[in-house]
Amino acid sequence: MKTRALYLSICAIIGVLLIIALPVQADNEDILSRKINLPKSKGTIYELLEKVTERSGCLFIYDSRVIKNEQTVNVKKGEYTIRQAIYEITGNRNLSLRVIGNHILIELPAGSYKPQQEAVAPKDTVSTHFTIEGSLFDRFSNEPIPFASVGLPAEGIGTITNMNGDFRLRLPDSLGQATIQFSHIGYLPQFMDVSTLMGRPNTLSLEPKVISLQEVVVRLVNPQRLIREMLDSRKTNYNREPVYLTSFYREGVEHKKGIVNLTEAVFKIYKAPYDHEYSKDQVKLLKMRQISNEEEKDTLIAKMKSGINASLMLDLVKNLPEFLLEEYTYLYNYAHTDITVIDNRLVNVITFEQKKEVKTPLYRGEIFIDSENNALLSVQFEIHPKYVEKAAGMFVERKSRALDIKPQQISYTVSYKQWNNKYYVNHVRGDLHFRIKKKKKLWGSVNLHTWFEMVTCKIDTTDVSRFTRNEALQTRTIFADTNFSYDATFWEDFNVILPEEKLSESINKITAKIEETGF
């Protein structure tokens, strides 16, 4: 039996606080003069502002460089106006408070704070873009929300948060009055006016969505029937014409918790329609940059092969994996295990796992299907941990004879977003963890982590045509070996996934070399 696996090879050779609230219908002073009662409390500024939100229904936006979230303060029990409560919690009575709808913008008076300026553009150029940035947290746990969607659905422009919940989005000046959406599986989406987030790092939060019994008709659900309905609905939910996707791609190799290589690129992808089985997607390289650790290279060379191709293959609507194909369902057990929410829509959660009698390395995971239109919204899956070591031949293409390389965890995630009533692949990521040990040695194994991810930044349906052979990039090669020309001006303006804290620390510690070579 041949498994329809997602192949990705490596070659290793040792040698702002936001919550849901009722709209506030009053002028600025009425809102700020509204009285609330606060208990005697000790906690972080974030936690105490949350108490104000609970009692007033007001949401807060603030610059994280001005309001220190983690600072611990004490508040006395008593009756406060909202203005007094903010001053008491922050310890700063000079703050400027401005009411925007049902949000309160907390900032320093004009001219009293000058953040570090970005690099000045050449005199002969004029900036036509602005940046919004910040961090996204769970309202109740205060944990960062990774891989949340951040974007303008009406414009087909967006990005995602990194592992620390951080995001940065570069937008043209023409969208200064647009509305931005923040969303993630299991949370109520947040909508904000772009103008309220300009010019400062923002701290925002999403509220988990609790599904009430009134929202759900309790009935027996056949999970395989839901999958069949999802497949039957592809012709209405997904685009049947080719489109261009401008995408940010990143792949990396991590060894001993340090970065060996990090490669980033911007692609223009010709996305063939899902129902054109023999019409393949194409990739055109626009820009590229790379950071490598020269010291690590002296002891280990690890390069990822076919990371771009794997990203394309993870468009599961177009490249159906075996666990979505009816002829392979006999290999798996399926169950309808939950109902959650994505973008304020009820979603059926189907879990699947290879049957116990199947001993070859297959998959387990979760499938998220819209309960109304049957659209596939997300899939999170991995090679079954019990059999993952047997999958070494699928991922390790070439290695030293003296090495024993075994996969420890192979996991993938893919999500889709709606634009103009059609769904497009939004984000894909693969994480591959290996253990490397010299043969005939009892000790001395090391861990190797390779990953790749791609996020759609812009969708374009105008004048779409296939790339010429010279334009199209080979997707099954080692992308890190591609020659490129580094363009600093471009990278300052393009939307990328921010490096998470761990990744950022690793990059700062190494002797970073940004390669600048010609094509």
Sequence and secondary structure as in RCSB ss.txt:
>XXXX:A:sequence
MKTRALYLSICAIIGVLLIIALPVQADNEDILSRKINLPKSKGTIYELLEKVTERSGCLFIYDSRVIKNEQTVNV
KKGEYTIRQAIYEITGNRNLSLRVIGNHILIELPAGSYKPQQEAVAPKDTVSTHFTIEGSLFDRFSNEPIPFASV
GLPAEGIGTITNMNGDFRLRLPDSLGQATIQFSHIGYLPQFMDVSTLMGRPNTLSLEPKVISLQEVVVRLVNPQR
LIREMLDSRKTNYNREPVYLTSFYREGVEHKKGIVNLTEAVFKIYKAPYDHEYSKDQVKLLKMRQISNEEEKDTL
IAKMKSGINASLMLDLVKNLPEFLLEEYTYLYNYAHTDITVIDNRLVNVITFEQKKEVKTPLYRGEIFIDSENNA
LLSVQFEIHPKYVEKAAGMFVERKSRALDIKPQQISYTVSYKQWNNKYYVNHVRGDLHFRIKKKKKLWGSVNLHT
WFEMVTCKIDTTDVSRFTRNEALQTRTIFADTNFSYDATFWEDFNVILPEEKLSESINKITAKIEETGF
>XXXX:A:secstr
        EEEEEE  B        S HHHHHT EEEE SEEEEHHHHHHHHHHHH  EEEEBTTTS TT EEEE
 SEEEEHHHHHHHHHT TT EEEEETTEEEEE  TTS          TT    EEEEEEEEEETTT  B TT EE
EETTTTEEEE  TTSEEEEEEEGGGTT EEEEE TTB  EEEEGGGGBTSEEEEEE B    GGG       HHH
HHHHHHHTHHHHB SS EEEEEEEEEEEEETTEEEEEEEEEEEEEE  TT TT   EEEEEEEEEEEEHHHHTTE
EEEEESHHHHHHHT TTTS  GGGSGGGGGGEEEEEEEEEEETTEEEEEEEEEE TT  S  EEEEEEEETTT  
EEEEEEEE TTTGGGGHHHHEEEE TTEEEEEEEEEEEEEEEEETTEEEEEEEEEEEEEEEEETT SS  EEEEE
EEEEEEEEEE SS     TTTB  SSS GGG      HHHHHHS      HHHHHHHHHS EEE     
